[in-house]
Amino acid sequence: MKNFYQNKVVWVTGASSGIGESIVKELSNQGAKLVLSARRKEELIRVQKENLLTDENSLIMILDLEDYSKIKNLPKLVIKKFGTIDVVINNGGISQRSYAHDTSLNTYEKLMKVNFFGNIALTLAVLPYLQKQRKGWISSISSVAGKMGVPLRTGYSATKFALTGFYEALRAENDKNGIKICLVYPGFIRTNISKNALLGDGNRQNKLDPAIQNGIDSRECARKILKAIANEKQELIIAGSREKLGLSFNKFFPRLFTKILSKVSVT
Ligand SMILES: NC(=O)c1ccc[n+]([C@@H]2O[C@H](COP(=O)([O-])OP(=O)(O)OC[C@H]3O[C@@H](n4cnc5c(N)ncnc54)[C@H](OP(=O)(O)O)[C@@H]3O)[C@@H](O)[C@H]2O)c1
């Protein structure tokens, strides 16, 4: 990974908090030029200042993934400033904490808009530039819940499974164009994800789940993500022993695992 990010233009969504903020922190130490995206401008300015980024080497690009039709025109602003886009890390997203029978269709729609359509809208917008320059690195931050259905997250899991289908097909279409795609599946990482998770009625849960509180440090997660992108890994799982055990059980003993999952707490 040594010097891989030096002077590379890296676009990070969800840069105002958690994993995205930690990615910015790592990258600012490695001499990357950064595009910081999320909805909250004041938080992005805080992240920019705390990491001693300047207007020379960083650009704040406010975007709302839910309002994904507006994303199409943003890459040309990045090209105007930096001349190129090298790496896109589609990290912004929201989770869910509600049983399917308590969840409105509107909440499912919001999860799909933010986590899937918003995510792929940015990728589709930058794709022509990457194809033209015949190189580029795209990463999408999925979840262990994108590898196995997890209770209280029917909508969230669906959005993350959808991303896998999209990016695996995109990877096969664009390998010949020099575009590398890295799908990342984190387990429990210590961030605000559970506080921001949607309840069935669409309101925020506003609570830190114990599993998240005891999760992997977001800096460690960020370092692993950046290493995997630089090494052109296609897939990376960043998880503790509990989630790893869950993935193995789900694969080898699916019926037993369903019974276990229906009884244990997954928060
Ligand atoms: N933490 C975990 O345990 C965990 C596990 C697996 C996967 N992940 C994935 O990791 C990614 C980052 O989550 P995190 O853990 O860092 O959570 P977080 O601390 O809640 O950060 C979420 C980020 O996404 C942005 N975001 C949310 N809705 C948005 C919207 N409509 N438009 C634009 N940006 C939006 C937020 O920025 P604004 O609010 O400023 O818009 C924030 O920067 C997510 O995709 C999540 O699914 C997390």
The ligand as an SDF file (V2000), in Angstrom:
LIG
                    3D

 48 52  0  0  0  0  0  0  0  0999 V2000
  -20.8180    0.3410   11.8960 N   0  0  0  0  0  0  0  0  0  0  0  0
  -21.1070   -0.9190   11.5500 C   0  0  0  0  0  0  0  0  0  0  0  0
  -21.2080   -1.8090   12.4150 O   0  0  0  0  0  0  0  0  0  0  0  0
  -21.2930   -1.2750   10.1080 C   0  0  0  0  0  0  0  0  0  0  0  0
  -21.3500   -2.6380    9.7770 C   0  0  0  0  0  0  0  0  0  0  0  0
  -21.5190   -3.0070    8.4540 C   0  0  0  0  0  0  0  0  0  0  0  0
  -21.6160   -2.0510    7.4760 C   0  0  0  0  0  0  0  0  0  0  0  0
  -21.5620   -0.7130    7.8060 N   0  0  0  0  0  0  0  0  0  0  0  0
  -21.7090    0.2470    6.7190 C   0  0  0  0  0  0  0  0  0  0  0  0
  -20.7020    1.2330    6.8200 O   0  0  0  0  0  0  0  0  0  0  0  0
  -21.1540    2.4300    6.1970 C   0  0  0  0  0  0  0  0  0  0  0  0
  -20.8230    3.6180    7.1100 C   0  0  0  0  0  0  0  0  0  0  0  0
  -21.5660    3.5130    8.3040 O   0  0  0  0  0  0  0  0  0  0  0  0
  -20.9930    3.9430    9.7310 P   0  0  0  0  0  0  0  0  0  0  0  0
  -20.9290    2.7190   10.5460 O   0  0  0  0  0  0  0  0  0  0  0  0
  -19.8080    4.7890    9.6000 O   0  0  0  0  0  0  0  0  0  0  0  0
  -22.2600    4.7750   10.2880 O   0  0  0  0  0  0  0  0  0  0  0  0
  -22.4610    6.3240   10.6540 P   0  0  0  0  0  0  0  0  0  0  0  0
  -21.4710    6.7380   11.6630 O   0  0  0  0  0  0  0  0  0  0  0  0
  -23.9080    6.4490   10.9700 O   0  0  0  0  0  0  0  0  0  0  0  0
  -22.1260    7.0740    9.2890 O   0  0  0  0  0  0  0  0  0  0  0  0
  -23.0030    7.0430    8.2130 C   0  0  0  0  0  0  0  0  0  0  0  0
  -22.5540    8.0430    7.1680 C   0  0  0  0  0  0  0  0  0  0  0  0
  -23.4500    7.9760    6.0520 O   0  0  0  0  0  0  0  0  0  0  0  0
  -23.9140    9.2790    5.7320 C   0  0  0  0  0  0  0  0  0  0  0  0
  -25.2850    9.2640    5.2360 N   0  0  0  0  0  0  0  0  0  0  0  0
  -26.3750    8.7160    5.8180 C   0  0  0  0  0  0  0  0  0  0  0  0
  -27.4790    8.9710    5.0930 N   0  0  0  0  0  0  0  0  0  0  0  0
  -27.0590    9.7160    4.0260 C   0  0  0  0  0  0  0  0  0  0  0  0
  -27.7320   10.3220    2.9350 C   0  0  0  0  0  0  0  0  0  0  0  0
  -29.0710   10.2410    2.7710 N   0  0  0  0  0  0  0  0  0  0  0  0
  -27.0010   11.0090    2.0280 N   0  0  0  0  0  0  0  0  0  0  0  0
  -25.6640   11.1210    2.1880 C   0  0  0  0  0  0  0  0  0  0  0  0
  -24.9780   10.6010    3.1930 N   0  0  0  0  0  0  0  0  0  0  0  0
  -25.6690    9.9000    4.1110 C   0  0  0  0  0  0  0  0  0  0  0  0
  -23.8320   10.0470    7.0520 C   0  0  0  0  0  0  0  0  0  0  0  0
  -23.6460   11.4320    6.7980 O   0  0  0  0  0  0  0  0  0  0  0  0
  -24.7580   12.5930    6.9730 P   0  0  0  0  0  0  0  0  0  0  0  0
  -25.6570   12.1810    8.1150 O   0  0  0  0  0  0  0  0  0  0  0  0
  -23.9570   13.8120    7.2520 O   0  0  0  0  0  0  0  0  0  0  0  0
  -25.4560   12.6410    5.6530 O   0  0  0  0  0  0  0  0  0  0  0  0
  -22.5780    9.4740    7.6930 C   0  0  0  0  0  0  0  0  0  0  0  0
  -21.4440   10.1440    7.2330 O   0  0  0  0  0  0  0  0  0  0  0  0
  -22.6400    2.2330    5.9280 C   0  0  0  0  0  0  0  0  0  0  0  0
  -22.8500    1.9360    4.5710 O   0  0  0  0  0  0  0  0  0  0  0  0
  -23.0110    1.0340    6.7750 C   0  0  0  0  0  0  0  0  0  0  0  0
  -24.0920    0.3010    6.2450 O   0  0  0  0  0  0  0  0  0  0  0  0
  -21.4020   -0.3290    9.0950 C   0  0  0  0  0  0  0  0  0  0  0  0
  1  2  1  0
  2  3  2  0
  2  4  1  0
  4  5  1  0
  4 48  2  0
  5  6  2  0
  6  7  1  0
  7  8  2  0
  8  9  1  0
  8 48  1  0
  9 10  1  0
  9 46  1  0
 10 11  1  0
 11 12  1  0
 11 44  1  0
 12 13  1  0
 13 14  1  0
 14 15  2  0
 14 16  1  0
 14 17  1  0
 17 18  1  0
 18 19  2  0
 18 20  1  0
 18 21  1  0
 21 22  1  0
 22 23  1  0
 23 24  1  0
 23 42  1  0
 24 25  1  0
 25 26  1  0
 25 36  1  0
 26 27  1  0
 26 35  1  0
 27 28  2  0
 28 29  1  0
 29 30  1  0
 29 35  2  0
 30 31  1  0
 30 32  2  0
 32 33  1  0
 33 34  2  0
 34 35  1  0
 36 37  1  0
 36 42  1  0
 37 38  1  0
 38 39  2  0
 38 40  1  0
 38 41  1  0
 42 43  1  0
 44 45  1  0
 44 46  1  0
 46 47  1  0
M  CHG  2   8   1  16  -1
M  END
$$$$
